[in-house]
Amino acid sequence: MTTATDYAAVLRDCVERTLQHHRHVCTSAATAQYWPAEPGQERPAVACGCGEVFDALPLSTSSASGGFAGPPTAEPSGALVATDPVQSVLALIDPTKVYGPAEVEEHILDCVSRLETGAVFERECILREHAAKTTYDVAYARAMVKVTGSSADMRKAEAFVETEAEYLEWQEAAMLVKAVKTTMHNLRSVLSGYQSVASSIRAAYQGTKNH
């Protein structure tokens, strides 16, 4: 079973191989980060601490720990399971207590996993909305053919009443799409925040080592 530590090792390996592939060598390479693909992007990216961003190489299928089967939320076949991205398996970090890089790393991996499976969930929601809209349009058109109201407004009202169930199904699907898009956007912001905290922790630890 793939653990968070295994996944972190694979991501770090991907970051290092990507920077080597692009022959990018600088003092900020130690703070380089793996960024999952966002809507409109064909592939994930690797961002160096200096600000340079590169297309990430594919994740390695093996690691020093003896093998990598994918992120914790992946099925053995590699197919991601559609999961509502709003749900996390981790408790929030208490800022009033001492915390370390391991806890922040767990939350980063949690965000990455939720973004990956959330993208599949978002796609299914979009397909559901399209199907619901199509069903409503067809039902409304058929209802309009049958109505006998004396005015245009009356005929529209009659057709709407006849297709109320289809309309509500469509609106529910559309609302879910908007909610998931908002959640995915917020989750990317949360991931960015955790990555910033992780960078700060690494800098602090590095400073301690130098002294």
TORKOL-4160 file (C-alpha; in steps of 0.2 Angstrom, whole numbers, padded with zeros to 4 digits, m for minus):
211
<pt num="1" X="0000" Y="0000" Z="0000"/>
<pt num="2" X="0007" Y="0017" Z="m0005"/>
<pt num="3" X="0010" Y="0029" Z="0010"/>
<pt num="4" X="0011" Y="0048" Z="0011"/>
<pt num="5" X="0030" Y="0046" Z="0013"/>
<pt num="6" X="0031" Y="0035" Z="m0003"/>
<pt num="7" X="0021" Y="0048" Z="m0013"/>
<pt num="8" X="0032" Y="0062" Z="m0006"/>
<pt num="9" X="0047" Y="0053" Z="m0012"/>
<pt num="10" X="0040" Y="0050" Z="m0029"/>
<pt num="11" X="0036" Y="0069" Z="m0031"/>
<pt num="12" X="0053" Y="0074" Z="m0025"/>
<pt num="13" X="0061" Y="0062" Z="m0038"/>
<pt num="14" X="0050" Y="0070" Z="m0051"/>
<pt num="15" X="0055" Y="0087" Z="m0046"/>
<pt num="16" X="0074" Y="0083" Z="m0046"/>
<pt num="17" X="0072" Y="0074" Z="m0063"/>
<pt num="18" X="0063" Y="0088" Z="m0071"/>
<pt num="19" X="0076" Y="0101" Z="m0066"/>
<pt num="20" X="0090" Y="0090" Z="m0072"/>
<pt num="21" X="0081" Y="0087" Z="m0088"/>
<pt num="22" X="0079" Y="0106" Z="m0091"/>
<pt num="23" X="0097" Y="0108" Z="m0085"/>
<pt num="24" X="0092" Y="0120" Z="m0072"/>
<pt num="25" X="0104" Y="0122" Z="m0058"/>
<pt num="26" X="0103" Y="0136" Z="m0045"/>
<pt num="27" X="0104" Y="0139" Z="m0026"/>
<pt num="28" X="0084" Y="0138" Z="m0025"/>
<pt num="29" X="0082" Y="0121" Z="m0032"/>
<pt num="30" X="0080" Y="0114" Z="m0014"/>
<pt num="31" X="0064" Y="0123" Z="m0012"/>
<pt num="32" X="0057" Y="0117" Z="m0029"/>
<pt num="33" X="0039" Y="0111" Z="m0029"/>
<pt num="34" X="0028" Y="0100" Z="m0039"/>
<pt num="35" X="0011" Y="0108" Z="m0045"/>
<pt num="36" X="m0003" Y="0097" Z="m0050"/>
<pt num="37" X="m0011" Y="0101" Z="m0067"/>
<pt num="38" X="m0025" Y="0115" Z="m0066"/>
<pt num="39" X="m0039" Y="0117" Z="m0078"/>
<pt num="40" X="m0032" Y="0122" Z="m0095"/>
<pt num="41" X="m0015" Y="0114" Z="m0092"/>
<pt num="42" X="m0010" Y="0098" Z="m0101"/>
<pt num="43" X="0002" Y="0092" Z="m0088"/>
<pt num="44" X="0008" Y="0096" Z="m0070"/>
<pt num="45" X="0023" Y="0108" Z="m0067"/>
<pt num="46" X="0038" Y="0110" Z="m0057"/>
<pt num="47" X="0042" Y="0127" Z="m0050"/>
<pt num="48" X="0059" Y="0131" Z="m0044"/>
<pt num="49" X="0061" Y="0142" Z="m0029"/>
<pt num="50" X="0069" Y="0155" Z="m0040"/>
<pt num="51" X="0052" Y="0157" Z="m0050"/>
<pt num="52" X="0056" Y="0147" Z="m0065"/>
<pt num="53" X="0042" Y="0135" Z="m0070"/>
<pt num="54" X="0044" Y="0119" Z="m0081"/>
<pt num="55" X="0033" Y="0105" Z="m0087"/>
<pt num="56" X="0035" Y="0091" Z="m0075"/>
<pt num="57" X="0041" Y="0074" Z="m0082"/>
<pt num="58" X="0030" Y="0059" Z="m0079"/>
<pt num="59" X="0030" Y="0052" Z="m0061"/>
<pt num="60" X="0042" Y="0037" Z="m0059"/>
<pt num="61" X="0033" Y="0020" Z="m0057"/>
<pt num="62" X="0047" Y="0015" Z="m0045"/>
<pt num="63" X="0055" Y="0022" Z="m0030"/>
<pt num="64" X="0069" Y="0018" Z="m0018"/>
<pt num="65" X="0057" Y="0011" Z="m0006"/>
<pt num="66" X="0053" Y="m0003" Z="m0018"/>
<pt num="67" X="0039" Y="0003" Z="m0029"/>
<pt num="68" X="0025" Y="0015" Z="m0031"/>
<pt num="69" X="0007" Y="0011" Z="m0035"/>
<pt num="70" X="0001" Y="0029" Z="m0036"/>
<pt num="71" X="m0007" Y="0041" Z="m0024"/>
<pt num="72" X="m0017" Y="0034" Z="m0009"/>
<pt num="73" X="m0033" Y="0037" Z="m0017"/>
<pt num="74" X="m0029" Y="0028" Z="m0033"/>
<pt num="75" X="m0036" Y="0011" Z="m0038"/>
<pt num="76" X="m0023" Y="m0003" Z="m0041"/>
<pt num="77" X="m0027" Y="m0001" Z="m0060"/>
<pt num="78" X="m0021" Y="0017" Z="m0059"/>
<pt num="79" X="m0039" Y="0024" Z="m0062"/>
<pt num="80" X="m0043" Y="0038" Z="m0050"/>
<pt num="81" X="m0059" Y="0037" Z="m0040"/>
<pt num="82" X="m0070" Y="0052" Z="m0041"/>
<pt num="83" X="m0071" Y="0060" Z="m0024"/>
<pt num="84" X="m0079" Y="0076" Z="m0017"/>
<pt num="85" X="m0064" Y="0088" Z="m0015"/>
<pt num="86" X="m0071" Y="0096" Z="0000"/>
<pt num="87" X="m0068" Y="0081" Z="0011"/>
<pt num="88" X="m0051" Y="0079" Z="0020"/>
<pt num="89" X="m0045" Y="0064" Z="0030"/>
<pt num="90" X="m0034" Y="0075" Z="0040"/>
<pt num="91" X="m0037" Y="0086" Z="0055"/>
<pt num="92" X="m0032" Y="0104" Z="0053"/>
<pt num="93" X="m0015" Y="0109" Z="0060"/>
<pt num="94" X="m0017" Y="0118" Z="0077"/>
<pt num="95" X="m0007" Y="0134" Z="0075"/>
<pt num="96" X="m0006" Y="0136" Z="0094"/>
<pt num="97" X="0004" Y="0120" Z="0095"/>
<pt num="98" X="0021" Y="0115" Z="0089"/>
<pt num="99" X="0021" Y="0107" Z="0072"/>
<pt num="100" X="0034" Y="0101" Z="0060"/>
<pt num="101" X="0038" Y="0098" Z="0041"/>
<pt num="102" X="0030" Y="0081" Z="0042"/>
<pt num="103" X="0013" Y="0088" Z="0047"/>
<pt num="104" X="0013" Y="0101" Z="0033"/>
<pt num="105" X="0019" Y="0088" Z="0021"/>
<pt num="106" X="0004" Y="0077" Z="0025"/>
<pt num="107" X="m0008" Y="0091" Z="0021"/>
<pt num="108" X="0001" Y="0095" Z="0005"/>
<pt num="109" X="m0001" Y="0077" Z="m0001"/>
<pt num="110" X="m0019" Y="0078" Z="0005"/>
<pt num="111" X="m0022" Y="0093" Z="m0005"/>
<pt num="112" X="m0013" Y="0085" Z="m0021"/>
<pt num="113" X="m0023" Y="0069" Z="m0019"/>
<pt num="114" X="m0040" Y="0079" Z="m0017"/>
<pt num="115" X="m0036" Y="0089" Z="m0032"/>
<pt num="116" X="m0032" Y="0074" Z="m0043"/>
<pt num="117" X="m0048" Y="0064" Z="m0038"/>
<pt num="118" X="m0058" Y="0080" Z="m0037"/>
<pt num="119" X="m0054" Y="0084" Z="m0055"/>
<pt num="120" X="m0062" Y="0067" Z="m0059"/>
<pt num="121" X="m0077" Y="0072" Z="m0048"/>
<pt num="122" X="m0079" Y="0089" Z="m0057"/>
<pt num="123" X="m0079" Y="0081" Z="m0074"/>
<pt num="124" X="m0093" Y="0069" Z="m0069"/>
<pt num="125" X="m0103" Y="0084" Z="m0062"/>
<pt num="126" X="m0101" Y="0093" Z="m0078"/>
<pt num="127" X="m0107" Y="0078" Z="m0088"/>
<pt num="128" X="m0122" Y="0076" Z="m0076"/>
<pt num="129" X="m0126" Y="0094" Z="m0079"/>
<pt num="130" X="m0125" Y="0093" Z="m0098"/>
<pt num="131" X="m0136" Y="0077" Z="m0097"/>
<pt num="132" X="m0149" Y="0086" Z="m0086"/>
<pt num="133" X="m0150" Y="0101" Z="m0096"/>
<pt num="134" X="m0152" Y="0091" Z="m0112"/>
<pt num="135" X="m0166" Y="0081" Z="m0104"/>
<pt num="136" X="m0175" Y="0097" Z="m0098"/>
<pt num="137" X="m0173" Y="0105" Z="m0115"/>
<pt num="138" X="m0181" Y="0090" Z="m0124"/>
<pt num="139" X="m0195" Y="0089" Z="m0111"/>
<pt num="140" X="m0199" Y="0107" Z="m0112"/>
<pt num="141" X="m0200" Y="0107" Z="m0131"/>
<pt num="142" X="m0212" Y="0092" Z="m0130"/>
<pt num="143" X="m0222" Y="0101" Z="m0117"/>
<pt num="144" X="m0224" Y="0117" Z="m0127"/>
<pt num="145" X="m0231" Y="0107" Z="m0142"/>
<pt num="146" X="m0245" Y="0100" Z="m0131"/>
<pt num="147" X="m0250" Y="0116" Z="m0121"/>
<pt num="148" X="m0266" Y="0125" Z="m0125"/>
<pt num="149" X="m0264" Y="0142" Z="m0116"/>
<pt num="150" X="m0272" Y="0157" Z="m0124"/>
<pt num="151" X="m0256" Y="0168" Z="m0122"/>
<pt num="152" X="m0237" Y="0165" Z="m0124"/>
<pt num="153" X="m0235" Y="0168" Z="m0105"/>
<pt num="154" X="m0248" Y="0155" Z="m0101"/>
<pt num="155" X="m0241" Y="0142" Z="m0113"/>
<pt num="156" X="m0224" Y="0145" Z="m0105"/>
<pt num="157" X="m0231" Y="0143" Z="m0088"/>
<pt num="158" X="m0240" Y="0127" Z="m0092"/>
<pt num="159" X="m0224" Y="0120" Z="m0100"/>
<pt num="160" X="m0214" Y="0124" Z="m0085"/>
<pt num="161" X="m0226" Y="0116" Z="m0073"/>
<pt num="162" X="m0225" Y="0100" Z="m0084"/>
<pt num="163" X="m0206" Y="0100" Z="m0084"/>
<pt num="164" X="m0203" Y="0106" Z="m0066"/>
<pt num="165" X="m0195" Y="0089" Z="m0061"/>
<pt num="166" X="m0182" Y="0090" Z="m0075"/>
<pt num="167" X="m0179" Y="0109" Z="m0072"/>
<pt num="168" X="m0175" Y="0106" Z="m0053"/>
<pt num="169" X="m0164" Y="0091" Z="m0058"/>
<pt num="170" X="m0154" Y="0103" Z="m0070"/>
<pt num="171" X="m0153" Y="0117" Z="m0058"/>
<pt num="172" X="m0146" Y="0105" Z="m0044"/>
<pt num="173" X="m0133" Y="0098" Z="m0056"/>
<pt num="174" X="m0128" Y="0116" Z="m0061"/>
<pt num="175" X="m0127" Y="0121" Z="m0043"/>
<pt num="176" X="m0116" Y="0106" Z="m0039"/>
<pt num="177" X="m0104" Y="0111" Z="m0054"/>
<pt num="178" X="m0102" Y="0129" Z="m0047"/>
<pt num="179" X="m0099" Y="0122" Z="m0029"/>
<pt num="180" X="m0086" Y="0110" Z="m0035"/>
<pt num="181" X="m0077" Y="0123" Z="m0046"/>
<pt num="182" X="m0076" Y="0135" Z="m0031"/>
<pt num="183" X="m0070" Y="0121" Z="m0019"/>
<pt num="184" X="m0056" Y="0116" Z="m0032"/>
<pt num="185" X="m0051" Y="0134" Z="m0033"/>
<pt num="186" X="m0050" Y="0136" Z="m0014"/>
<pt num="187" X="m0041" Y="0120" Z="m0013"/>
<pt num="188" X="m0027" Y="0126" Z="m0024"/>
<pt num="189" X="m0026" Y="0142" Z="m0014"/>
<pt num="190" X="m0025" Y="0131" Z="0002"/>
<pt num="191" X="m0011" Y="0120" Z="m0007"/>
<pt num="192" X="m0001" Y="0136" Z="m0011"/>
<pt num="193" X="m0003" Y="0141" Z="0007"/>
<pt num="194" X="0004" Y="0125" Z="0014"/>
<pt num="195" X="0018" Y="0125" Z="0001"/>
<pt num="196" X="0023" Y="0143" Z="0007"/>
<pt num="197" X="0023" Y="0136" Z="0025"/>
<pt num="198" X="0033" Y="0122" Z="0020"/>
<pt num="199" X="0046" Y="0133" Z="0012"/>
<pt num="200" X="0047" Y="0144" Z="0027"/>
<pt num="201" X="0050" Y="0129" Z="0038"/>
<pt num="202" X="0064" Y="0122" Z="0026"/>
<pt num="203" X="0072" Y="0139" Z="0027"/>
<pt num="204" X="0071" Y="0140" Z="0046"/>
<pt num="205" X="0078" Y="0122" Z="0047"/>
<pt num="206" X="0092" Y="0127" Z="0035"/>
<pt num="207" X="0096" Y="0142" Z="0045"/>
<pt num="208" X="0097" Y="0132" Z="0060"/>
<pt num="209" X="0109" Y="0119" Z="0052"/>
<pt num="210" X="0120" Y="0133" Z="0045"/>
<pt num="211" X="0122" Y="0140" Z="0063"/>
